Structure formats: C-alpha cells, structure tokens
C-alpha cells in the first residue's frame, strides 16, 4: 500500500506541475493581450484564460491538500503492517512515472485531455494509439486524434 500511496503522491505532483505550466502559458497570453487595444474577442479569450486558471488553481489546492493528507498518513502509520510493502528503498525494475501515467490513462483513471501531463508528448500519444489499435479500439483512436488536432489548432 505504501508504494501505491507514494506513486499517487508523485502523480499528484506531476499534475500540479502541468497545471502550473498551463497557468503560466495563459498568463503570458493575458499579458500579450493587454498590450493591444480592447476588443470583444480579447475579452472572451481573457475570460477563458481566467476561468481556466481559476479552475486549475482550485484543482492544485485540492491536489496539495491530498498530498499532505497522504504524506501525513504514511508518516503516522509508517510501521504499520498494512503500509509496509517489503520492498527495498531502491526500487529497480519498477515502472517509471510515464508507465504509471500510461496505465492510468488506458484504464481511464486519468483523462487524456489538454490537462494530461503527457498530452504534448508525441511518443506517449503514439504509444496510446498503438495500444488502442492493438486492442482494436478504433473509436478511441479517432477520439484521440480529434482531441489532439483540436487542441493543436487552437494554439
């Protein structure tokens, strides 16, 4: 259980970093818009960026609180039989973060959208397509292509 909780904490950290990257990107957009004359289109983009940033900041706050709760739990129960995994400190052979993210994505625990930590990673995207092709989930492949193309064209 300890290992699962530690992996969850790491995934929460990854999502927080991704949210912060997107917030900074939106902030840069807003700064650029402020240099131009005001228009209805700019107001709309500003509102969208503001709303997205607000949502991600609330999400990050929840993620941080969850990380703290999980960390406190591990600290409080560090000697409990239920949390001991009988795994050495060094964890050779365990999957890296990208494999965990991949597994969570194909099991739909983690939604693949523009907030996904590997959304812009072409290798990860191709790996997803290969997986869904192998299991003959062609509709899912189509959804992924549409989603990715839509987000790439919006940038």
N, C-alpha and C positions, 0 to 999 in steps of 0.2 A: 504494500500500500504506500509506503514511504516513497518509493520510486515513482509511482503514479502521481502522487501529490507534487513531487519535485518537478516532474515533467509538466504538469498543469501550470505550476508557477512560471516555468520557463516560457510556455506558450502564451501566458498572460503578458509576460514582459515583451515578447515579440509583437503581440497585437498593440500594446501601448506604444511601442516604437513606431509601428506602421501608422497608427493614428496621429502621432506627433509629426511624422513626415508629411502626411496629408494636410494637417492643420497648417504647417509652415508653408506648404505649397499654396493653400488657399489664402493665407495672409499675404504672400507675395503677389498674388492676383489682385487682392484688395488694394495694396499699395500702388500697383500699376494703374488701377482704375482711378484712384484718387488724383492722379496726375493729369487725367483727361477731363474734358467737360462732362457734366452730368447728363445722362440720358436714361430713358426708361429701361433700355436693355441693360445698362450698367447697374441700375437699381435692382433688377431681377437677379443678375449674377451676384451682386453683393449680398442679397438676401439668401441666395442659395449657399454661398460660401459661409455666411454667418450661421445659418441653420445647421449646416454640416459640421462646422467647427464646434458649435454648442453641443450637438449630439455626441461627437467624439470625445469632448472633454468630460461629459457626464459618464460616458462609457469607460473612459480611462479612470475616472474616480472610482467607479464600481470595481474595475479590474484591480486597482491598487488595494482597495479595501479587502477584496477576496484574497489577494496575495498575502496581505498581512494576517488575515484570519488563518489561512493555510499554514503560513510560517509559524504563527503562534501555536497552532495545533501540533505541528511537528515538534516544536521545542518542548511543549508541555508533555507530550507523550513519546518522547524520544527513546525511552527504554521499554515501552510497551511492546508486548509480543506481536500485537496486531500491526504495528507500524514498522517493525524490523523486517527487512527483506532478505537478510542473509546474503547480501551482495557486497563484494568488496568496494572500498572507496573508489578505486579506479574502475571504470565500467567499460572495459574493452568489448567490442562486439555489439554493444547496444546501438540501436539506430540513432542517427543524428537528428537534429531538430527538423530538418526538411522531410525526413522519412516519417516522423511523427505527424507533421503537418499534412503530408500526403495521405496517410492513413485516416486522419481525422476528416480530411476533405472528401475522400471517396466513401466514407461511412456517413457523410453529411452531418457530422458533428460540427464542422467548420464550413460555413458557406463560402463558396468561391464567387466573390464579387470584388468590386474595386477596393474594398477594405481588407481583403485577404492578404496576409503577409507575403505571399508569393505570387500575387496577381500579375506583376510586371516581369516575372521570371519566365523567359521563353522556354528554358529547359523543363521547368516544373509544369508549364502549360502543356508542352509536348508529351511529357510523361503522363499527364492526366488523359490526354487524347488517346495515347497508346493503350492505357488501361481500359478506357471505356470502349475502344474499338475491339480489344481482345475479349471483352465480356458482351460484345455486340449490343452495347447501349448507344446506338447511333443517335437517338434523340438527344441524349445528354451531350454528345459531341457537338451537335448542332447548336444546342443552347450555349455551350461554352464559347463556340466561335462567334455567335451573335453577341453575347455579352462582351467579349473581348474586343470585337470590332466596334461595337457601340461606344465603349469607353475610350478606345484609342482614337476614334474620330472626334470625340468630344474634347480632347486635349488640345 
